[in-house]
Amino acid sequence: MQFHSFSKGTRSHHLSGPRKSRHIGRCLLIAVFLSSVLLTAQLLPAQIQPATAQHLDAIVDKAMKEDKIPAVSVAIALNGQIQYQKSFGRADIENDVPATPETLFRTASIAKAMTAVAAMRLVEQGKLDLDAPVQRYCPAFPQKPWPITTRQLMGHLSGIRHYSADEVGTDNTRHFAKLSDGFVIFGNDPLLFEPGTKYQYSTYGFSVVGCVLEGVTGKPYPELMQQLVFIPSHMTHTVVDDVFEIVPHRARGYSIRNGQIINAGLMDSSYKIPGGGYVSTPADLTALADALLAGKLLKADTLKLMWTAQKLRDGRATEVGLGWHVGKLEGEDIAGHTGGQAGASCSLTIFPVRKLVVAVMTNTDQTEGIKIDRQISAVLLKDLFAIDLDHKAATSGTSH
């Protein structure tokens, strides 16, 4: 940088001696100050501006009108801090109860991702061998023609079936006192294929994972989840969706029939808590994601393993890691999960490189939370990081 003396007309002022030194010193201080200001501006994390927040509000409002969604709740975290948290509509239509950030929605299959975190923590502690036959830890699950491992269960490669046609969309009010009691539904059915040779999404497989974790720890599944995942993640609003318990702020679930909102079918999820039996808030889901990104739950290598797509025996990669869906969205690495069950649809998406987390929860089974998630993510990537997503990529997706 050059420093020039200022002149007025043809007359110039020259500094010499101590005055010149002081002048140069002041200029250097100014230069250093300006440089530090510019550097600080570059290092400051992106922030969600009011105009962006208004755009997000509009996305939710539009989705609620189009899909007749009673309530939507959204939380967005960036660099470990929630920057947007808002709830819309009614958690309980009959009693005119508004949805709030404390309203608890069914997580549905996002429970699988939470279960996987507990499993990987036990792997780090040397207590769980992902490649051991599951009967080592869960003797209640029947032996099959081929051994099944916890790794295969969490990667949906076990061959255990998912819901059958007559189990989808039907009310289920049977209550099971223990996870293993629920094996009566599927445990004696033949495997669909030799484990490791094909991919088949299976909620029942995660009931077996839950039994494995109980065998490893000697504790009931809800208790071990509290100790291994919820407490260290500060997830204070995540509890089992027990039909008999009084759960404050639990939303009512809804469906659509002939274009009209109706109460969702009855469901007791006691047979599948590890794969879809919790209620939570979007803020709690972002807390889980932030704890993972900050290294508070798992080491970097373990997190990488959990978020690496599993492969079939023939080398073909799936789109699922260990309990988490993984992939890319317009070149951005993502990890997350969706969920859909009676009276609920939700989505959790993590952008690990950007330290961005989007969580969307609804109280209807006649929408896809991931559609709202993708539209919100598109706005955030564009406004915060100048990434313009393709329209189809920003609005597509399916729930599990």
C-alpha angles and dihedrals in degrees: 000000000000123000117210129197114237119238133199114208110318094327118100132193117217122196122212140172120358093354091057092049092050091048093051090046092053091049091050091050090051091049092050091047093050091047092052091049091052092046092049091050090053093049097046110109119247116268131207105246125210092254090055091047090052089051090052091050089053092051091054094044091052094048092049092053096044097045098030092238113178095205139008126184124190135186126181123190127191124185091351097308129102107239100171127031122161140148127205135195131356128331089192117022097186093056095033094238113166120225114248134179086267094057112117118224129186111268092204109183095357081085087076091064091050091049090051091056090055090049093051092049088056089049090055090050090055093242100109126054107202091203100048119105108269092236088072087073102016109040090167091075111087121248115255133202088265130034117257122210132203089243090059092046093053092045093049091242098116100097092236108140128245123223115321121231093262092049095056116091095004126122115254117195101158112121123212121201093204134030092237091054087068091062087085087080097059112352097100095044117108119257115260091227143345107293113263096022100088142016122244122163108231131181089183089060089063091054084063090048088055090052089050091054091049089053093049095049102028088228134111112266097248091051095049091048091055092052099040102036120003102048097045090045093048090237096161098164101052117104140150112280092237111176092210099047124089101239113187116227094010110155123231115242125234142190137186128251123177089346094306130111113248135172112277120249119273116268134179107194096188090116093058110030094137091051101036118344110107139093121211146145130258089246091058091050091053089048089058091049093047091049089054093047091048093052093243095128108026138020117251094254092050092049090050090052092050091049096045117102113250120235132223120236090264091057099256113140123230125209092245131086120188103318093330133090110233136185143099135295111202090332095315118120112239137183127183148100141247129216137201130171140129107327097356146078123173145160139203121193126180125194099197098189093048094041086229123145128186122189124181126179130179137179099228133079093207098080137050115244089201091067090061090041093053094048091049091046091052091055093046095049091049098044098038103033105017092244112145110205125211109255095237093050090049095054107030129092144106134236128233 
